[in-house]
């Protein structure tokens, strides 16, 4: 079997290389092609809803030994991509004994089929394996990082990205993906903010639904769908000090109103599995937290899928202080964790735990049933090789229309943060000084958590400018700076695929060359930011400014007097106060994926008018963190009077962010009328219509994200100053006006009180409509008794 695994991996790597090398650039004619899959919500096939599944699984369980049932709960790592510190041992023997329920980190139809054949042909009951993988923002065709996707505020585009990822992943031997990550994050020091939708529970919930629908479609037995996994349950994004894996502590009030909604939305959308988080909740690690995994998730929310732990999360409960390995395994199973990712604690200890009476066989039956039901829902008992068609892989992976979709979605994710004197869009003529460590970079463009993506297929900014601007633009290139000059940091990043190289020249020499190039050019485009490895898992940063000498480079370029455009690549909000005050234009591109360079050039030269809006607040300084728009008032709110000492404020900086939630500029401009309400008083069961007229008053056609916020002015508990409750992305021609109407339902006005009842309390409400969370116009209404 060890030879089988090695052979499978060698063959699959060869296939992967072939697929990548044959990928072609998309053509204009292919832009209109669509992905074959309906976008309707997933049908939730629970054991009670499908008697045939229950009968099948009952029969199978009755034939299984206790050891074989426990084996279904074991997820092993076999492959050429490992995302944690442990690689499973004795996999061949464990599969033969029926001690493996699924495989993590193996993909390609060749590798998956080899392992599936071994499982089906060499085990007593011929139970097929699950094949799972981290498909986070695309599989082979890579889309913008999730924080960037969320900045598009385009649910159709986000769902399409997941649908394409599912099509590619399912063609590549996979049937189960570890996405969407829906953790609310309000501390940009936390590296995994890049993986989610930002700080807002309403937007996060809408995106969670869209991604689940994109992955799972309407029928999990279709060969081009995969089972999704919502993660990380729960509250992982609130890690103290923004430090990964750290403690989380919050009230139930905050938990249910601000952090739980996106998980619940994914459950309601029919997500097939849930992954536990590494943090503790109310003093108990999530993986062993029965209140979280059983009472809330299953009994209150009605989740009927299976729960998988995060990588070795059961083992790590020992370090949390929850007991020895046998004890934490018992805690995890009885809490409701069904599958042990890589740690093999269940495999080593559950049989003895049953014999000691610490765990019942019925509890093991329940967990095994959930895994077997997932395999049934995926159609694996009907056809174990459903996802191992080599020909389909060749015709599906990175096909031209998928690359074109990646380009379009990348454009939609980009946010114009500043554009003084209409510096952008650039002319397709003259000379551009293209400067910066990310200007002709490919490795970093696909970002962190890019899984099976091949960075060598990514389009650099330099190449993108050549493709879009053509021969009318001359490019003068200079690196200008390293991403970082910290040699220890480079070693840490390169140990995990960073591919960073420290330039042999001094920073002074590099900056001098960049200044010389800038002086000989009409305009400067400086491409700066983070390495992809500086955000993501285990990539928290205490200083979130531009790393290395990049700001010094910008300062030197500023002195040339040439128009200075900054193109940012990063996985988190950065502190950009100097940049905002001194450069002419700032375009936030995140890590935009395989087609990054083409998409960036499309925006820079006006082929696409930027329409993205940030979904995580950008602070002025790190000391303001956590900083988010939906904060609460205090008893001493700051009213702008600097001489009034005893108010909630800083002495050295204002309370305001650099860029507020929902902020993003366009090459055109939009004006808003005052919102009009259908009524000024409604009953607790009535809807309210909110209308606003939006006009494109600039010189370009453009898209605008119209945002609706609500404030519950007086309530039984303190409420945020405003909360997002609706948004619409509209396209207006130059000079065009449109009336945008929102319907506020009673559900939009409800909140969880301190008894955790979801209530609508009568009283005064304010509604705000505008272009971001700060720049809004308001109206008021009352909910009667």
Secondary structure, DSSP 8 states (H G I E B T S, - for coil): -HHHHHHHHHHHHHHHHHHHHH-----GGGTT---SS--S------TTT-HHHHHHHHHHHHH--HHHHHHHTEEEE-SS---SS---SSHHHHHHTT--SEEES--SHHHHHHHHHHHHHHSSS----EEEE--SSBSSSB---HHHHHTT--HHHHHHHHHHHHHHHHHTT--EE---B------TTSGGGGGS--S-HHHHHHHHHHHHHHHHTT-TTSTT--B-EEEEETTGGG-GGG-TT------HHHIIIIISHHHHHHHHTT-SEEEE-SSEETTEEGGG-HIIIIIIIIIIT---SEEE--TTTTGGGTTTTS--HHHHHHHHHHHT--BEES--HHHHHHHHHHHTTSS-HHHHHHHHHHHHHHHHHTTTTT-TTTT--HHHHHHHTT-HHHHHHHHHHHHHH-EEEEEGGG--S--SSEEEEEESTTTT--GGGG-SS-TT--GGGS--HHHHHHHHHGGGEEEEEE--S-S---HHHHHHHHTTT------SS-HHHHHHHHHHHHHTSSEEEEEEE--GGGSSTT---S--S--TTHHHHHHHHHTT-SEEEEEEE-SS----HHHHHH-SEEEE--S--TTHHHHHHHHHTTSS------SS-B-SSGGG-S--SS-B--TT---S-TT--SSS--SSS-SS-SB-TT--B-SS-EEE---EES-SEE-TT--EEEEEEEEE-SSS-EEEEEEEEEEE-S-SS--BS-EEEEEEEEEE-TT-EEEEEEEE-HHHH-EE-TT--EE---EEEEEEEESSSSSEEEEEEEE--
